[in-house]
Structure formats: structure tokens, C-alpha cells
Amino acid sequence: MPLVNLQVNTEKYLTRQVFLYKSQPPAPLKVGPYREEKCDFGMIDVLELFWWGDVGCWYTAIGMLDPGVISIIVVIVSILVSITLHEAMHAYTSHWLGDDTAYLQGRVSLNPLRHIDPMLTIVMPLVLFLSGAPILGAAKPVPFNPARLRHDEYGAAMVAFAGPLTNLVLAGIAGLFIRLFADSASLIMVEMMALFVFVNLGFFVFNMIPFPPLDGSRVLYAFAPDGLRRAMATIESYGLIGFLLFFFLLIGTIAPILFTIIIWLAELILGPAVLSLIL
């Protein structure tokens, strides 16, 4: 982890020395040049940090925050962005394939409030993150009528897969940003983008579990034999209770498997050098 040296002089200026390291980052990654910047702050308002025009001052103020606070803020923002796009793509794909159920209920929207489930979207991912477990989460299911979709069950599978695929694409875009700008970006920016990658990979892997009502079950349903389809329909009839029983009874068994898959995907997207730096 970086050591950020912040000093306050008698003129109430903040002097920032950018990211001194306990050890050199692994080659070929180079994170940020060494320089000093002065920023004249009055009362620091965390909500305004993202709007300061001086990037150097922005990093200085971020450096004053506890790393745990920064991580929680980044995770919450990442969750809201990721889950909103995830659910909106479910709804958009359903509408594109001929079913306007989600569209009429306002789910083709970038408003997070239309999609989030307080427990599954916010509480569960944060608890898992703070406990060091993989960041997993879900949102309110997007309603759709499979009978109105083109391509029958394959259309339903396309609707289901659209959400996790969106998270995988978001992780890929963030990973590309890191690969392109890691030489000039500061370590804190790399870590923030990497957290965004991990949140999206967590959503992708978790939602692709083939257990109702997760998206992976709908994808599997399109290709499953009739006997398995009936079993999946029975499980899905229990709704959230069945899912919670599955999650809490088996999380100890499946969490290491999910974590291994997430790390493997993260290494593909970020590269070994970045991954070794942030883990």
C-alpha cells in the first residue's frame, strides 16, 4: 500500500508528496511521477472532491481520507453504476426482443432507485467487502414475459445474459483504462479503477451461478432437459427464501470457487503486475 506524506505548514497549505512506496512496484508497471503540489483549502467538503478542477488538489484531499473510507466510497459508487447498467440492459434487451413489460414499469432507466434492492444491492456487497470475501450482489428482478419474446427460451436466455455481460464489459473497459494509463496514473487511481473491476467481476460471476432466480439459471434453462427445467421451476417458486437458504448454507463452499474465478478473470483483465500491486 502507498504511504502518502501530507504536511500542513504555517500558511495552512497542504504539501503532497505523491505516493512513496515501501517497495518498488513490480516491473513493468510504473505508477505516477514524484512531484509536490500545494493546494489552498478552506473547509474540505468530501462531496465537492469530485468537482475540483485541480486534479493535484483532488488527489491531495483524497490522500487525507482514511484508505478504508475511500474504498467504501468507491465500492458504493461502483455498485450503483454497475447494478444500474446491469438491470437497465436486462430491461432494454427484453424490450428489444418484443416484450415491453419492463419498459412500461420504468426499468429501462439509468436511475439507480428503480433497480436497487437495499439488502442485496448495498448491504450484502458491503458486508462481504468489509469481511474480505468476494464482492457479490444483486438487484430487484426485471419483470418480463418469456411468451412475448422472440426466439422463445433462447430469447429469455439473451435477456438474462445481457446483465452479467454488461458487468463483464464494464470490467474490461476499466481494465483497458488501467493498462493504457498505468504509467502516468497515481496508485490511488489505479486502485479505485481496480476496485471497480472487482465489483463488476463479482456481479458477473455471482449472477452467472445457475441457481434460480439468478441470471445463470435462466441461461441454463434454455438448454436444459425437461427434468432439470421442472426442478429449476420448483426451486424458483420459493422465491427469495429459497435463494437465501442456498446462499447462506452453501456460501462457505462456493465462495472459494467464486473467488478463484474472479481472481483468474482479474488477472486476464488487469495483468499480473497490476494485480500483484493491489492485492
C-alpha positions in Angstrom: 0.0 0.0 0.0 1.2 3.5 -0.7 2.4 5.9 2.0 1.1 9.4 1.4 3.1 12.2 3.1 0.9 15.2 3.8 2.3 18.2 5.7 0.5 21.4 6.9 2.7 24.5 7.0 2.1 27.7 8.9 0.2 29.2 5.9 -2.3 26.4 6.1 -1.2 24.9 2.8 -1.1 21.2 2.1 2.0 19.8 0.6 1.6 16.5 -1.1 4.4 14.1 -1.9 3.0 11.7 -4.4 2.9 8.1 -3.2 6.1 6.9 -1.5 6.4 3.2 -1.6 7.6 0.6 0.9 8.9 -1.2 -2.1 9.1 -0.6 -5.8 6.1 -1.7 -7.8 6.7 -4.8 -9.9 8.0 -4.2 -13.4 6.9 -3.1 -16.0 4.3 -1.1 -14.0 5.2 2.5 -13.1 2.6 4.5 -11.2 2.9 8.2 -11.2 5.8 10.6 -11.2 7.2 12.1 -8.0 6.2 15.7 -7.5 5.0 18.2 -4.9 1.8 20.2 -5.2 0.4 22.9 -3.0 -3.3 23.4 -2.5 -5.1 26.1 -0.5 -8.1 24.5 1.1 -10.7 26.0 3.4 -13.1 23.5 4.9 -12.8 20.3 2.9 -16.2 19.1 1.8 -15.9 15.4 0.7 -18.9 15.9 -1.6 -17.0 18.5 -3.6 -13.8 16.5 -4.1 -15.0 15.1 -7.4 -15.7 18.6 -8.7 -12.4 20.4 -8.1 -10.8 21.4 -11.3 -7.2 21.0 -9.9 -6.5 17.3 -10.2 -3.5 17.6 -7.9 -5.6 19.2 -5.2 -8.2 16.5 -5.7 -5.6 13.8 -5.0 -4.3 15.7 -2.0 -7.7 15.8 -0.4 -8.3 12.1 -1.2 -5.0 11.3 0.4 -6.2 12.9 3.6 -9.1 10.4 3.9 -8.7 7.0 5.6 -8.0 4.3 2.9 -10.9 2.3 4.3 -13.3 5.2 3.8 -12.0 5.7 0.2 -12.5 2.0 -0.5 -16.1 2.1 0.9 -17.0 5.2 -1.2 -15.5 3.6 -4.3 -17.3 0.3 -3.7 -20.7 2.0 -3.2 -20.3 4.2 -6.3 -19.1 1.1 -8.3 -22.1 -0.9 -7.1 -24.6 1.8 -8.0 -23.2 2.3 -11.5 -22.7 -1.4 -12.2 -26.0 -2.7 -11.0 -27.9 0.1 -12.7 -26.4 -0.7 -16.1 -26.8 -4.4 -15.4 -30.6 -4.1 -14.8 -31.2 -1.5 -17.5 -29.6 -3.8 -20.0 -31.9 -6.6 -18.9 -34.9 -4.3 -19.5 -33.6 -2.9 -22.8 -32.9 -6.4 -24.2 -36.3 -7.6 -23.2 -37.9 -4.6 -24.9 -35.7 -5.1 -28.0 -36.9 -8.7 -28.2 -40.5 -7.7 -28.2 -41.7 -7.6 -24.5 -42.5 -4.2 -23.1 -43.3 -5.3 -19.6 -40.1 -3.9 -18.1 -40.3 -0.8 -20.3 -43.8 0.0 -19.0 -42.6 -0.3 -15.4 -39.8 2.2 -16.0 -37.0 -0.3 -15.8 -35.3 0.9 -19.0 -33.7 3.6 -16.9 -30.4 4.8 -15.6 -31.9 5.8 -12.3 -30.4 3.5 -9.6 -33.5 3.9 -7.4 -35.6 2.0 -10.0 -33.3 -1.1 -9.7 -31.6 -1.4 -6.3 -32.7 -3.7 -3.5 -31.3 -2.3 -0.3 -30.3 -5.7 1.1 -28.9 -7.4 -2.0 -27.5 -4.3 -3.7 -26.0 -2.4 -0.9 -25.8 -4.3 2.4 -24.7 -7.7 1.2 -21.9 -6.4 -1.1 -20.6 -4.1 1.6 -20.6 -6.8 4.3 -18.8 -9.2 2.0 -16.2 -6.5 1.1 -15.5 -5.5 4.7 -15.1 -9.2 5.6 -12.6 -9.8 2.8 -14.9 -12.0 0.8 -15.7 -11.7 -2.9 -18.0 -8.7 -3.7 -21.3 -10.3 -4.7 -24.7 -8.7 -5.1 -28.0 -8.5 -7.0 -30.9 -6.1 -7.5 -34.6 -6.2 -8.0 -35.5 -8.7 -10.7 -36.5 -7.2 -14.0 -40.0 -8.4 -14.9 -40.5 -9.9 -18.4 -42.9 -12.2 -20.2 -41.0 -15.0 -21.9 -44.0 -15.8 -24.1 -43.8 -12.4 -25.7 -40.1 -12.6 -26.6 -38.7 -13.6 -29.9 -36.7 -16.8 -30.0 -38.7 -18.4 -27.1 -36.4 -19.7 -24.3 -33.3 -18.5 -26.2 -34.7 -15.0 -26.1 -35.2 -15.3 -22.3 -31.6 -16.5 -22.1 -30.4 -13.5 -24.0 -32.3 -11.2 -21.6 -30.8 -13.0 -18.7 -27.2 -12.9 -20.1 -27.4 -9.2 -21.0 -27.0 -8.1 -17.4 -23.8 -10.2 -16.4 -22.4 -9.5 -19.9 -22.7 -5.7 -19.2 -20.7 -6.2 -15.9 -18.0 -8.1 -17.8 -17.8 -5.4 -20.4 -17.5 -2.7 -17.7 -14.7 -4.6 -16.1 -13.0 -4.9 -19.4 -13.3 -1.2 -20.1 -11.9 -0.3 -16.7 -9.1 -2.8 -17.1 -8.2 -1.3 -20.5 -8.1 2.2 -18.9 -5.6 0.8 -16.3 -3.4 -0.8 -18.9 -3.3 2.3 -21.1 -2.7 4.9 -18.3 -1.0 2.9 -15.5 2.4 4.5 -16.3 1.1 8.0 -15.7 -1.8 7.4 -13.3 -1.3 7.6 -9.5 -1.6 4.5 -7.5 -4.9 5.6 -5.8 -6.5 6.0 -9.3 -5.3 2.5 -10.3 -6.7 1.1 -7.0 -10.0 2.8 -7.5 -10.4 1.5 -11.0 -9.3 -2.0 -9.9 -12.0 -2.0 -7.2 -14.5 -1.1 -10.0 -13.2 -4.1 -11.9 -13.6 -6.4 -8.9 -17.1 -5.2 -8.2 -18.2 -5.9 -11.8 -16.4 -9.3 -11.9 -18.1 -10.2 -8.6 -21.5 -9.3 -10.1 -20.7 -11.2 -13.3 -19.6 -14.4 -11.6 -22.3 -14.4 -8.9 -25.2 -13.7 -11.3 -24.0 -16.5 -13.6 -24.5 -19.1 -10.9 -27.1 -21.4 -12.4 -29.4 -21.3 -9.4 -32.9 -19.7 -9.6 -33.5 -16.8 -9.6 -30.0 -15.8 -10.7 -29.4 -15.0 -14.4 -27.3 -18.1 -14.9 -30.3 -20.3 -14.2 -32.3 -18.6 -17.0 -29.4 -19.2 -19.4 -29.1 -22.8 -18.3 -32.9 -23.2 -18.6 -32.8 -22.6 -22.3 -30.5 -25.6 -22.9 -31.6 -27.9 -20.0 -33.6 -31.1 -20.4 -37.2 -31.1 -19.2 -36.5 -32.8 -15.9 -33.9 -30.2 -14.9 -36.3 -27.5 -16.1 -39.0 -28.8 -13.8 -36.6 -28.9 -10.8 -35.4 -25.3 -11.5 -39.1 -24.1 -11.8 -39.8 -25.7 -8.4 -36.8 -24.0 -6.8 -37.7 -20.7 -8.3 -41.3 -21.0 -6.9 -39.8 -20.5 -3.4 -38.5 -17.0 -4.5 -36.1 -15.1 -2.2 -36.4 -17.6 0.6 -35.1 -20.4 -1.5 -32.2 -18.2 -2.7 -31.3 -17.1 0.8 -31.2 -20.6 2.0 -29.0 -21.6 -0.8 -26.7 -18.6 -0.3 -26.2 -18.9 3.4 -26.0 -22.7 3.5 -23.5 -23.1 0.7 -21.6 -19.8 0.7 -18.8 -21.4 2.6 -18.4 -24.0 -0.1 -18.9 -21.9 -3.2 -17.1 -18.7 -2.0 -13.6 -20.1 -2.6 -14.6 -21.2 -6.1 -16.1 -17.9 -6.9 -13.1 -16.1 -5.6 -10.8 -18.2 -7.7 -12.8 -17.4 -10.8 -12.8 -13.7 -10.0 -9.1 -13.6 -9.5 -8.5 -15.5 -12.7 -10.6 -13.1 -14.7 -9.0 -10.1 -12.9 -5.5 -11.3 -13.9 -6.7 -11.6 -17.5 -8.1 -8.1 -17.5 -5.6 -6.2 -15.3 -2.5 -8.2 -15.9 -0.3 -9.9 -13.3 1.7 -6.7 -12.5 -1.3 -4.6 -11.5 -3.0 -7.5 -9.7 0.1 -8.2 -7.6 0.3 -4.5 -6.7 -3.3 -4.1 -5.5 -3.8 -7.5 -3.7 
